[in-house]
């Protein structure tokens, strides 16, 4: 595999005149979500919000932290599957450190290809992993996330189409149509993978895609991880909301997709606005308090822990260098 800048003799690609459409769409989604969030928040009394924040029970907080730990534990499997596909033998403790820190940092800072890839290279390179292999690992891990997201979205839309339609304020037929489109896309990808060896080629860089067996494993692992992450927010919602988990899970996945499209770090603002609109029949103060706790449990605390682990890892590495 070759991975790097433009090589002599290769024609330079001209930038399309429509290159600005992607950034413009992301900026539009981000700004529109902030406007919606502002109109919602200004109707909330600070005292009511503080009360909702303080009313979270110890059981809710314990479950949220437990599901957060489970989600990040499953995320380490993303790297493990990718390393297996690339034929690399790396100790699990290194895999777990690289996975946890890279996701914690990229979830908070955004730009996962850059931030997550940099953290992974910092940890994997002393084990002999090359930059091209880190790039391949990052892409395969991202593919695991998308496969799991698609599988969960499809299952939820079909399982409880009426409940999702009520939350989305649309008809069950529309929900089922979206589910059918997602299912056809997923099945088409699986059929394409199963038909033979598949390789993605980007600017002279070749990435062999996982076969059908590993791909099915990716789907199961990704689906479990998405369910665990969604459960962190679900258990923090105020009691008596009468929303079943499959319906909530579909809304959560949709909010994640909108947040990803905005390119905001961790979907900040965009994710919250989408969830507040979808759960508008619940008290805004309680939902917003749950969202703030979700941000702390799933993003802030792992980010702080990741920084500590990266600092300790660097200290240990330097001490070993001096001893040698």
VENQUIKA-V556177 format. One record per residue. SS is DSSP state (h for helix, s for strand, l for the rest). OMEGA is omega in radians with two decimals (NA if undefined). NEAR is the number of other ideal C-beta (glycine too) atoms within 8 Angstrom. Layout:
ss->SS omega->OMEGA near->NEAR
ss->SS omega->OMEGA near->NEAR
//
This chain:
ss->l omega->3.08 near->8
ss->l omega->-3.07 near->8
ss->l omega->-3.14 near->7
ss->l omega->-3.09 near->4
ss->l omega->-3.13 near->3
ss->l omega->-3.13 near->5
ss->l omega->3.12 near->8
ss->l omega->3.10 near->3
ss->l omega->3.12 near->3
ss->l omega->-3.12 near->7
ss->l omega->3.10 near->3
ss->l omega->3.13 near->5
ss->l omega->3.12 near->4
ss->l omega->3.12 near->4
ss->l omega->3.12 near->5
ss->l omega->-3.14 near->5
ss->l omega->3.11 near->4
ss->l omega->-3.07 near->5
ss->l omega->-3.03 near->7
ss->h omega->-3.09 near->6
ss->h omega->3.13 near->7
ss->h omega->3.09 near->7
ss->h omega->3.14 near->7
ss->h omega->3.12 near->8
ss->h omega->3.12 near->9
ss->h omega->-3.14 near->11
ss->h omega->3.12 near->8
ss->h omega->3.12 near->8
ss->h omega->-3.10 near->12
ss->h omega->-3.10 near->13
ss->h omega->3.13 near->8
ss->h omega->3.13 near->8
ss->h omega->3.10 near->15
ss->h omega->3.11 near->11
ss->h omega->3.11 near->8
ss->h omega->-3.14 near->11
ss->h omega->-3.14 near->12
ss->h omega->3.14 near->8
ss->h omega->3.11 near->8
ss->h omega->-3.06 near->13
ss->h omega->-3.08 near->8
ss->l omega->3.08 near->6
ss->l omega->-3.07 near->6
ss->l omega->3.08 near->11
ss->l omega->-3.13 near->6
ss->h omega->-3.14 near->6
ss->h omega->3.12 near->6
ss->h omega->3.12 near->9
ss->h omega->3.11 near->12
ss->h omega->3.11 near->8
ss->h omega->3.11 near->9
ss->h omega->3.14 near->15
ss->h omega->-3.09 near->10
ss->h omega->-3.06 near->6
ss->l omega->3.10 near->9
ss->l omega->-3.09 near->11
ss->l omega->3.09 near->6
ss->h omega->3.11 near->5
ss->h omega->3.12 near->6
ss->h omega->-3.12 near->10
ss->h omega->3.12 near->11
ss->h omega->3.11 near->8
ss->h omega->3.14 near->10
ss->h omega->3.12 near->15
ss->h omega->3.11 near->9
ss->h omega->3.11 near->8
ss->h omega->3.05 near->13
ss->h omega->3.11 near->14
ss->h omega->3.13 near->8
ss->h omega->3.14 near->9
ss->h omega->-3.13 near->13
ss->h omega->3.05 near->13
ss->h omega->3.10 near->8
ss->h omega->3.10 near->12
ss->h omega->3.10 near->12
ss->h omega->3.08 near->13
ss->h omega->3.08 near->10
ss->h omega->-3.14 near->15
ss->h omega->-3.12 near->14
ss->h omega->3.11 near->11
ss->h omega->3.14 near->16
ss->h omega->3.12 near->14
ss->h omega->3.09 near->12
ss->h omega->3.13 near->9
ss->h omega->-3.12 near->10
ss->h omega->3.13 near->10
ss->l omega->-3.13 near->5
ss->l omega->3.13 near->8
ss->l omega->-3.11 near->4
ss->l omega->3.10 near->10
ss->l omega->-3.07 near->5
ss->h omega->-3.12 near->8
ss->h omega->3.08 near->6
ss->h omega->3.11 near->11
ss->h omega->-3.13 near->13
ss->h omega->3.13 near->9
ss->h omega->-3.12 near->11
ss->h omega->-3.11 near->13
ss->h omega->-3.09 near->15
ss->h omega->-3.09 near->15
ss->h omega->-3.11 near->13
ss->h omega->3.13 near->14
ss->h omega->3.13 near->12
ss->h omega->-3.13 near->14
ss->h omega->-3.09 near->14
ss->h omega->3.09 near->13
ss->h omega->-3.08 near->13
ss->h omega->-3.06 near->11
ss->h omega->-3.09 near->8
ss->l omega->-3.13 near->10
ss->l omega->-2.99 near->9
ss->h omega->3.14 near->11
ss->h omega->-3.10 near->8
ss->h omega->-3.05 near->7
ss->h omega->3.14 near->13
ss->h omega->3.12 near->13
ss->h omega->3.13 near->13
ss->h omega->3.13 near->8
ss->h omega->3.12 near->14
ss->h omega->-3.12 near->14
ss->h omega->3.13 near->11
ss->h omega->-3.08 near->8
ss->h omega->-3.06 near->13
ss->h omega->-3.04 near->14
ss->h omega->3.08 near->11
ss->h omega->3.10 near->6
ss->h omega->3.09 near->7
ss->l omega->3.13 near->5
ss->l omega->-3.10 near->11
ss->l omega->-3.13 near->7
ss->h omega->3.13 near->8
ss->h omega->3.12 near->10
ss->h omega->3.06 near->12
ss->h omega->3.10 near->14
ss->h omega->3.11 near->11
ss->h omega->3.13 near->12
ss->h omega->-3.12 near->15
ss->h omega->3.13 near->14
ss->h omega->-3.14 near->10
ss->h omega->3.09 near->15
ss->h omega->3.08 near->13
ss->h omega->3.09 near->10
ss->h omega->3.08 near->11
ss->h omega->3.12 near->14
ss->h omega->-3.08 near->12
ss->h omega->3.10 near->9
ss->h omega->3.10 near->14
ss->h omega->3.12 near->17
ss->h omega->3.14 near->13
ss->h omega->-3.14 near->12
ss->h omega->-3.13 near->12
ss->h omega->-3.13 near->13
ss->h omega->-3.14 near->13
ss->h omega->-3.12 near->12
ss->h omega->-3.10 near->10
ss->h omega->-3.11 near->14
ss->h omega->3.11 near->14
ss->h omega->-3.06 near->9
ss->h omega->-3.08 near->7
ss->l omega->-3.08 near->10
ss->h omega->3.14 near->12
ss->h omega->3.11 near->7
ss->h omega->3.11 near->11
ss->h omega->3.14 near->14
ss->h omega->3.11 near->13
ss->h omega->3.13 near->8
ss->h omega->-3.10 near->12
ss->h omega->-3.13 near->11
ss->l omega->3.11 near->5
ss->l omega->-3.11 near->6
ss->l omega->3.10 near->6
ss->h omega->3.12 near->8
ss->h omega->3.10 near->6
ss->h omega->3.13 near->10
ss->h omega->3.13 near->14
ss->h omega->3.08 near->11
ss->h omega->3.09 near->8
ss->h omega->3.10 near->9
ss->h omega->3.12 near->13
ss->h omega->3.12 near->8
ss->h omega->3.11 near->8
ss->h omega->-3.14 near->12
ss->h omega->3.13 near->10
ss->h omega->3.11 near->8
ss->h omega->3.14 near->9
ss->h omega->3.13 near->13
ss->h omega->3.09 near->8
ss->h omega->3.11 near->8
ss->h omega->3.13 near->10
ss->h omega->3.11 near->11
ss->h omega->3.13 near->8
ss->h omega->3.13 near->8
ss->h omega->-3.06 near->12
ss->h omega->-3.05 near->7
ss->l omega->3.12 near->5
ss->l omega->3.13 near->3
ss->l omega->-3.10 near->5
ss->l omega->-3.10 near->8
ss->s omega->3.02 near->8
ss->s omega->3.12 near->8
ss->s omega->-3.14 near->7
ss->s omega->3.09 near->6
ss->l omega->3.09 near->4
ss->l omega->3.13 near->8
ss->s omega->-3.09 near->11
ss->s omega->3.12 near->9
ss->s omega->3.06 near->12
ss->s omega->-3.13 near->7
ss->l omega->3.10 near->11
ss->l omega->3.09 near->11
ss->l omega->-3.04 near->9
ss->h omega->-3.11 near->8
ss->h omega->3.14 near->7
ss->h omega->3.14 near->11
ss->h omega->3.08 near->14
ss->h omega->3.05 near->9
ss->h omega->3.09 near->9
ss->h omega->-3.13 near->14
ss->h omega->-3.14 near->13
ss->h omega->-3.13 near->9
ss->h omega->3.14 near->14
ss->h omega->3.13 near->16
ss->h omega->3.11 near->12
ss->h omega->-3.12 near->10
ss->h omega->3.11 near->15
ss->h omega->3.11 near->14
ss->h omega->-3.14 near->10
ss->h omega->3.13 near->12
ss->h omega->3.12 near->12
ss->h omega->-3.13 near->12
ss->h omega->3.12 near->11
ss->h omega->3.13 near->15
ss->h omega->-3.08 near->13
ss->h omega->-3.10 near->11
ss->l omega->-3.14 near->10
ss->l omega->3.14 near->12
ss->l omega->3.14 near->14
ss->l omega->-3.09 near->12
ss->l omega->3.11 near->4
ss->l omega->-3.09 near->4
ss->l omega->3.08 near->8
ss->l omega->3.05 near->3
ss->l omega->-3.14 near->11
ss->l omega->-3.01 near->7
ss->h omega->3.14 near->8
ss->h omega->3.12 near->11
ss->h omega->3.11 near->14
ss->h omega->-3.10 near->12
ss->h omega->3.10 near->14
ss->h omega->3.10 near->14
ss->h omega->3.13 near->15
ss->h omega->-3.14 near->13
ss->h omega->3.12 near->14
ss->h omega->3.11 near->12
ss->h omega->3.08 near->14
ss->h omega->-3.14 near->11
ss->h omega->3.10 near->9
ss->h omega->3.11 near->14
ss->h omega->3.11 near->14
ss->h omega->-3.14 near->8
ss->h omega->-3.14 near->9
ss->h omega->-3.08 near->12
ss->l omega->3.03 near->8
ss->l omega->3.13 near->12
ss->h omega->-3.12 near->9
ss->h omega->-3.08 near->11
ss->h omega->-3.03 near->13
ss->l omega->-3.13 near->10
ss->l omega->-3.12 near->11
ss->h omega->3.13 near->16
ss->h omega->-3.12 near->14
ss->h omega->-3.13 near->11
ss->h omega->3.14 near->13
ss->h omega->-3.13 near->14
ss->h omega->-3.14 near->14
ss->h omega->3.10 near->15
ss->h omega->-3.10 near->9
ss->h omega->-3.11 near->11
ss->l omega->-3.02 near->13
ss->l omega->3.11 near->7
ss->l omega->3.03 near->3
ss->l omega->3.11 near->11
ss->l omega->-3.10 near->7
ss->h omega->-3.09 near->11
ss->h omega->-3.13 near->12
ss->h omega->3.14 near->12
ss->h omega->-3.14 near->14
ss->h omega->3.07 near->15
ss->h omega->3.10 near->14
ss->h omega->3.13 near->14
ss->h omega->3.11 near->13
ss->h omega->3.10 near->9
ss->h omega->3.09 near->13
ss->h omega->3.11 near->12
ss->h omega->-3.12 near->11
ss->h omega->-3.05 near->9
ss->h omega->-2.98 near->14
ss->h omega->-3.09 near->14
ss->h omega->-2.99 near->12
ss->h omega->-3.10 near->9
ss->h omega->3.07 near->10
ss->h omega->3.12 near->14
ss->h omega->3.12 near->12
ss->h omega->3.12 near->8
ss->h omega->3.12 near->10
ss->h omega->3.11 near->12
ss->h omega->3.11 near->9
ss->h omega->-3.13 near->8
ss->h omega->3.10 near->11
ss->h omega->3.11 near->11
ss->h omega->3.12 near->8
ss->h omega->3.13 near->8
ss->h omega->3.12 near->10
ss->h omega->3.11 near->8
ss->h omega->3.13 near->8
ss->h omega->3.14 near->8
ss->h omega->-3.13 near->9
ss->h omega->3.11 near->8
ss->h omega->3.13 near->8
ss->h omega->3.10 near->8
ss->h omega->-3.14 near->7
ss->h omega->3.14 near->6
ss->h omega->3.11 near->5
ss->l omega->NA near->4
//
